Amino acid sequence: MIAIGGVIGAGFFVGSGVVIRTAGPAAFLTYALCGVLIILLMRMLGEMATANPSTGSFADYARKALGGWAGFSVGWLYWYYWVIVVGFEAVAGAKVMTYWFHLPLWLVSLVLMLAMTTTNLFSVSSFGEFEFWFAGIKVATIVGFLALGTLFVVGLWPHRHLDASNLNAHGGMFPHGAHGVFAAIVVVIFSMVGAEVATIAAGETPNPKRVIQRATNAVAARIAIFFVGSVFLLVVILPWNSVEVGASPYVAALKHMGIPGAAHTMNAIVLTAVLSCLNSGLYTSSRMLFVLAARREAPAQLLKVSRRGVPYVAIVCSSLVGFGCVLMAWIAPGTVFIFLLNSSGAIVLFVYLLIALSQIVLRRNTPPEKLPVKMWLFPALSILTLAAIVAVLVQMAFDHDARDQFWLSLLSWTVVVVVYFGDKWWRRRTGQPMDRAEPALVPEAD
């Protein structure tokens, strides 16, 4: 459920409007292209994770395949990405809450942060339980929309007949040409981030290999149905040029279908998606800090765990940084907060790049009998996935709207790599041990 729900976030429910305005009715093709990329990436992760399940997941794989700098980069970059996401989602959740309650934004954000921090501090099972139900609500929403939308589109709705004219009536399927389909890829790819969290969470389950196999296999069908299917229905139900940027097209579609209370219902669903992302963000960032501390690449205090085996210091530290982002959104929304968002915007793609490189290297060095899950058509599809990630990064570098995110995120990566080699140089000069401890598969209480 973490793998399924992880790719259905608030960015999908609201951001799909931006994609439809950019690509027109062909928006579902953009989701299909990005869905294929995520499926291939999850298959690569599944191969590595079943061969060597670990709480550190792809940070450990990057270290083994490419060297210490890569593991250090993935760990700190992924942590940085998620703590910024935590702050952003807390603000987004507060904005949704103010739809019903007129309270200060920072106060609502703080309450949401405290609630999800408490959930993560209690036990890993409480995180999993919350995420299961959050994912379940999101999945149920999409399934419900698919059922109602299909009835509407095929003419089984009251006072409605079969009508797919919106696919061609307003400038055709490609109103902005094929360029529109590819121009929207950057927005879509970020709305699908999150499925990879399952390979981290699986390290804390009784049977990681079986769980990872099920999760990676489930993602393909879910993306095809939930993303491509629901967006296809959206562009059939609504004229693409009537969709408002910043507003959820799902609300507009439900209103168009005459379903009462659409705005309240979808706002509640978006809030669920926000809390799900906030919950996952705190879990993921804390586990990355735990692994970094075990590798002596973060303060040793972060290794402290509760009697329930929860790395509480890492969780609290990640939560505090996330709330710092909330404060910046309140104090300096147009400067510091925007800088934080932009400096982490492309980081997940850099992490995906290192994941793809790691799989290619590790596959060549792993005996076939140790691979219960294998990447399809290796090495061709692995190289194609790597090339696709590079292509998206190149597009970001030259895209007017995404350019700042790319270059500031590249600066963040550069800083992390400089810190790694600076620390290595200092250790060598002061005679400190250079080896890195192997983190435990699951945090254990003293």
SULRAQUI-V103159 format. One record per residue. RES is the residue in one letter. OMEGA is omega in degrees with one decimal (none if undefined). D_LAST is the distance of its C-alpha to the last C-alpha in whole Angstrom. Layout:
res={RES;RES}
omega={OMEGA;OMEGA}
d_last={D_LAST;D_LAST}
//
This chain:
res={M;I;A;I;G;G;V;I;G;A;G;F;F;V;G;S;G;V;V;I;R;T;A;G;P;A;A;F;L;T;Y;A;L;C;G;V;L;I;I;L;L;M;R;M;L;G;E;M;A;T;A;N;P;S;T;G;S;F;A;D;Y;A;R;K;A;L;G;G;W;A;G;F;S;V;G;W;L;Y;W;Y;Y;W;V;I;V;V;G;F;E;A;V;A;G;A;K;V;M;T;Y;W;F;H;L;P;L;W;L;V;S;L;V;L;M;L;A;M;T;T;T;N;L;F;S;V;S;S;F;G;E;F;E;F;W;F;A;G;I;K;V;A;T;I;V;G;F;L;A;L;G;T;L;F;V;V;G;L;W;P;H;R;H;L;D;A;S;N;L;N;A;H;G;G;M;F;P;H;G;A;H;G;V;F;A;A;I;V;V;V;I;F;S;M;V;G;A;E;V;A;T;I;A;A;G;E;T;P;N;P;K;R;V;I;Q;R;A;T;N;A;V;A;A;R;I;A;I;F;F;V;G;S;V;F;L;L;V;V;I;L;P;W;N;S;V;E;V;G;A;S;P;Y;V;A;A;L;K;H;M;G;I;P;G;A;A;H;T;M;N;A;I;V;L;T;A;V;L;S;C;L;N;S;G;L;Y;T;S;S;R;M;L;F;V;L;A;A;R;R;E;A;P;A;Q;L;L;K;V;S;R;R;G;V;P;Y;V;A;I;V;C;S;S;L;V;G;F;G;C;V;L;M;A;W;I;A;P;G;T;V;F;I;F;L;L;N;S;S;G;A;I;V;L;F;V;Y;L;L;I;A;L;S;Q;I;V;L;R;R;N;T;P;P;E;K;L;P;V;K;M;W;L;F;P;A;L;S;I;L;T;L;A;A;I;V;A;V;L;V;Q;M;A;F;D;H;D;A;R;D;Q;F;W;L;S;L;L;S;W;T;V;V;V;V;V;Y;F;G;D;K;W;W;R;R;R;T;G;Q;P;M;D;R;A;E;P;A;L;V;P;E;A;D}
omega={176.4;179.1;-178.7;-177.2;-177.3;-179.5;177.3;-177.8;178.6;178.3;177.8;-177.1;-178.4;-175.9;178.9;176.5;177.6;-178.8;-179.4;178.2;-178.4;-174.2;-176.1;179.8;179.9;-179.2;-179.2;176.2;176.0;178.3;178.7;179.8;-179.7;177.6;177.6;179.8;179.9;178.8;179.1;179.7;177.8;177.2;177.5;178.3;179.5;178.2;-178.0;-174.9;178.3;177.6;-177.1;-179.9;-175.0;174.7;179.2;176.8;-170.5;173.4;177.5;-178.7;178.4;179.0;-178.3;-175.0;-169.1;179.8;-176.7;-178.4;-178.3;177.4;177.6;-179.9;-177.7;-178.4;-176.4;178.6;-179.0;174.9;-178.7;179.0;-174.1;177.9;174.7;177.0;178.4;178.6;-179.6;-178.9;176.6;177.0;179.3;178.6;178.2;178.3;176.7;-179.1;-179.5;172.6;179.8;-175.6;-179.5;179.9;177.7;-176.1;-177.2;-179.1;178.2;177.5;179.5;179.7;179.7;178.6;-178.9;-179.1;-178.3;175.5;178.0;178.6;-179.3;-179.0;-174.6;176.4;178.5;178.9;178.2;173.7;-178.5;180.0;178.1;-177.0;176.7;-177.8;175.8;179.5;179.9;178.8;-179.7;179.6;179.0;178.3;-179.1;179.0;178.0;178.6;178.8;-179.2;-178.7;-179.9;178.8;177.4;-179.7;-175.3;-175.7;174.4;178.3;178.9;178.4;178.5;-177.5;175.9;-179.4;-176.4;177.2;-174.7;-179.0;178.0;-176.0;-169.3;-173.1;179.3;177.0;-179.4;-177.9;-176.6;178.3;-178.4;178.9;-179.7;-179.1;179.8;-177.5;179.9;-177.9;-175.6;-177.6;179.6;-175.8;-175.2;179.8;176.6;-179.3;179.8;175.5;-178.5;-176.6;178.0;-179.2;-178.7;174.6;-178.9;-177.9;178.9;-179.4;176.2;-178.7;-177.2;-174.0;-175.6;-179.2;-178.6;-178.2;178.1;-179.5;-176.9;-178.0;178.3;-176.8;-173.5;-175.1;-177.9;-177.8;178.6;-179.6;-176.6;-171.6;-176.9;-174.2;-177.9;-176.7;178.6;175.3;178.1;179.1;-175.9;173.3;-177.9;-174.8;168.2;-173.7;-177.1;175.6;-178.3;-179.7;176.2;-178.8;176.5;-178.4;176.1;177.5;175.8;-179.9;-179.6;-179.8;176.4;179.5;179.2;177.9;179.7;-177.3;177.1;-175.7;-176.2;-179.9;-178.6;-177.2;175.7;177.1;178.9;178.2;177.3;176.8;179.2;179.0;180.0;177.1;-179.8;177.5;178.0;179.8;-178.6;178.9;178.6;-175.2;-178.1;179.9;179.1;176.6;177.1;178.8;-178.9;178.6;178.2;178.5;177.9;-175.6;178.1;174.6;-178.0;-176.6;180.0;-178.6;178.9;-178.8;-179.4;179.1;178.3;177.8;178.6;-178.6;177.9;-168.9;179.2;178.5;179.4;-178.9;179.5;178.7;178.8;179.9;177.4;177.4;179.0;173.4;176.5;176.8;178.7;178.6;177.0;179.3;-174.3;-175.5;-175.5;-175.7;-177.4;-175.1;-176.9;177.8;177.8;179.8;179.0;-178.5;-177.1;176.7;-171.9;-176.5;-174.3;-177.1;176.8;174.5;177.1;177.7;178.4;180.0;176.0;-179.3;177.9;-179.5;-178.8;-179.5;-179.0;-175.8;-179.9;-178.9;-176.8;-177.9;178.1;-177.9;-177.5;178.2;-177.1;177.7;174.3;-178.5;174.4;-179.0;172.2;177.0;5.4;-172.3;-177.5;177.6;179.4;178.2;177.2;177.7;-179.8;-180.0;178.4;177.2;-179.7;178.4;178.4;177.6;178.1;177.9;-177.1;-176.9;179.5;-175.3;-175.8;-174.9;-174.5;-178.4;179.1;-178.0;-172.9;177.5;176.1;176.0;175.4;178.2;179.2;179.2;179.1;-179.6;-179.8;177.9;178.5;-179.7;-177.9;175.4;178.1;179.7;178.4;-178.8;177.9;-179.7;-177.4;-177.2;177.3;177.9;-179.9;-177.2;-175.8;178.8;179.3;177.3;178.4;177.2;179.0;178.7;174.7;-177.2;178.3;178.0;none}
d_last={31;28;31;34;33;32;35;37;36;38;40;41;43;44;44;47;49;49;49;52;54;54;54;57;57;55;52;51;51;49;46;47;47;44;42;43;42;38;39;39;36;34;36;35;31;31;32;30;27;28;28;25;23;20;18;20;23;26;25;24;27;29;27;28;32;33;31;28;30;30;27;26;29;28;24;26;29;27;25;28;30;28;27;31;31;29;31;34;33;33;36;38;36;37;41;41;40;43;45;45;43;45;42;41;39;37;36;35;33;31;31;30;27;26;26;25;22;21;21;19;16;16;15;17;19;20;21;23;25;26;27;29;31;32;33;35;37;37;38;41;42;43;44;46;48;49;51;52;53;55;57;58;59;61;63;62;61;64;66;65;66;65;64;63;65;62;61;64;66;65;65;64;61;60;62;60;61;58;57;55;53;52;51;49;47;44;44;43;41;39;39;37;34;31;31;29;26;26;25;22;21;22;19;17;20;20;23;23;26;28;27;28;31;32;31;33;36;36;36;40;42;40;41;45;45;43;44;47;49;48;49;52;53;53;55;58;57;58;60;58;59;59;55;54;51;48;49;48;50;49;50;53;54;53;55;58;57;58;55;54;51;50;49;47;45;44;43;41;40;39;37;35;35;34;31;30;30;28;25;25;26;22;20;22;22;18;17;20;18;15;17;19;16;15;18;19;21;20;18;14;13;14;10;8;7;8;7;10;8;11;11;13;14;16;17;19;20;22;23;24;26;28;29;30;32;34;35;37;38;40;41;42;42;45;43;40;38;41;40;36;37;40;37;35;38;38;35;34;37;36;32;34;37;34;33;36;37;33;34;38;36;34;36;39;36;34;36;38;36;33;34;34;35;37;39;42;45;43;44;46;44;41;44;46;42;42;45;45;42;44;47;45;44;47;49;46;47;51;51;52;49;46;47;45;42;42;43;41;38;39;39;35;35;37;35;31;33;34;31;30;32;33;29;30;33;31;29;31;33;31;30;26;24;26;23;21;17;17;15;13;15;13;10;7;4;0}
//
